[in-house]
Amino acid sequence: MSDQSPSGPPDPAAGSPGGPWGQPPWGTPAGQQPWGAPSGQPGWGQPGAWPPGWSYPAPGGPYPGYPPGAGGGFPPGGGHPPFAGPGPWGPEDPLVNPPYAGLEGWFSRCTGAVRRSWRPLLPLMLLTQVVPAVAVSLLSLGMGPDATVLPADGSLPEGYLSDLVIYGVSVFLVALALGVVQGIGWAGGTWVVTRQAAGQPADLPGALRYGARRCLGLWGWMLVLGVLIGVGFCLCLLPGIYLAFALALAGPVYLFEGQNPVGRSFRMFHDRLGMVLGRVALVALAVFLGSVLGSVVESVGTVPFGTDPFTAPGTAVGAVAVILVSAVLVLPVYLVQLVGLVVTYAEQRAQEGPVNVTRLVAELG
């Protein structure tokens, strides 16, 4: 199946000067009277105006100056084309946080996604994220420079630099290959979260099949993002941090829209800087704390087994056990990262125009 998103309304990233989905600006049509905004309230085309259901009055409440049941003078659907599925901004949408719900709605949808999807997500993340992490840790422990005993005078032993280069290249190539496996997990996990939010079935075999179908494209973009962020960190720490935040939504953009993930992620980040920065910062904080915990457990736990634990069966078993425990401790972090970024992406789509979980399922394919 193609990685392109299904036909439908044009991509909001197309850059048209009009409203969402490439429509003309939210102003009054030429030659017609305004759409009847109540006196003293902002009209549809004025700053501060919101489509129905985004702001006040509360859902179901009457509009000031209108009889009960009146629609406040706005055109049906906010002037946007209709599409199949439940209401586009409804507070009942389990995945898409409407613009008026704020941080509380974002948290609610994140926790709801974890409650719905943790059963298929845990084994999926275990296979596609924990196993590659364990493989890299074992390779690092067995081939790392710490395993080399330095002479008493502090000089480098013969062949040390060549062994160090071989170690670095080996870890890089293994991590590069395992990135495909990780791509299966991120794509399959996104599929599970979105489908289960829409009330559709999603199991581990289906997630693996979907992930295998989308992993190569996602892996390619992960390489591009890694190069960009790595160059940013080499230039200076702050550019690297900025790029990591600005490109955080590139993965979901690719999976749902199938094109221009870098540009779209940048646009979402800058169009609503405070909102996206806050959401991504919360996800990054959870990932950082979990990663530090796993690293500390692994570093401290492997100390009793020496710098080269694979020289004896007993120490080798102990070191492998510690690495496995530390990797499993980080497992919840992968769930937080996946769910947090998918919900953040869905929220930003709602900021651009009407969208619901039914539409997002269709876009995933």
C-alpha positions, 0 to 999 in steps of 0.5 A: 500500500502506498505511504501517501495519505488518502485522498481528501482535503488538501494538506494544511501544510500546503501554505495557502493564504486562506483558512484551514484545508486551503479554504478562503479566509474566514471572512464575509463572502463578497457581496453578502452581509456578515454571518450575524455575530451578536453585537459586541462579540467578535465576528467569524473573520475577526481576531479572537473568533472560534469555530463552534465547539472550540470556545464558549458557550459551553457545549449545549448552552445557548448563545447570548442574544439568541433564542434557545437552540439557535446556532449563533449565526455560524454556518453549519460545520464552521464552513468546512467540508463534511467527512464521515465519522463523529463530530469533528471537534467533539469532546468525546473524541478519545484521541483528538484533544479539541482546542478548548480542552487545554493541557487537562484534555491532553493528559486525559487522552494520553492516559486513556490511550495507555489504558486502552492499548497497553496490552498489545503495546507492551509486547510490541515495545518489548520486541522492537525497542527493548531487545535492540537496546539489550543487543547494543548494551551487550555489544558495548559491554563485550567490545567497549574500551573499558574491557581493555586493561591499560598498562601501569604506566598509563600508555595505550596498549598496542592496537588500542586505537584500531580496536576502538575504531572497530568497536565504534563502527560495529556499534554504529552498524548494529544500531543502524540495522536495529533501527529498522526493528525500532521503526516497526515498533513505532509504526505498529504502536501508532496503528494500535493507539489510533485504531483502538481509540476509534473502537476498531480491533488492533492486536500484536500480529496486526501491529507487526504487519503494519509496522513491517509495511511502513518501517523502511520509510520511517527508518529513512526519515529517522536517519535524516532526523538523526543526522540533523539533530547530530549536526545541531549538537556538534555545532552547539548544544542548544541547536541540537536541543532545538532541532530535537524539539522542532522535529519531534512530530516528524514521525507521526507526520510521516505515518499519517500524511506520508509526505514532508515530515520535516517541514510539517513538524517545523510548521506545527512547532512554530505555529503554536510554539508554547503549546507544542514545546510544553507537550514535547517537553513533558514527554522528553522529561519522562524519557530522560528520567526513565533513560537515566534510571535504566543507565544508572541501574546498568552501570552500577549493577555491572560493576561487581562483574568487572570490566570484561564479565564475559571471561567467565560464565558466572559473571557473564550471566550476572551481567546479562541479567543486570542488562535485561533488568535495566532494559525492562525498567525503561519499557514504560518510557517507550509507551509514554514517548509513543502515546505522548507524541501521537496525542500531541500530533492529533491535537495539532491537527485539530488546531488546524481544522476539523479532524477526528480519530476516524479520519486519522485511522483512514489516513494511516491506511 
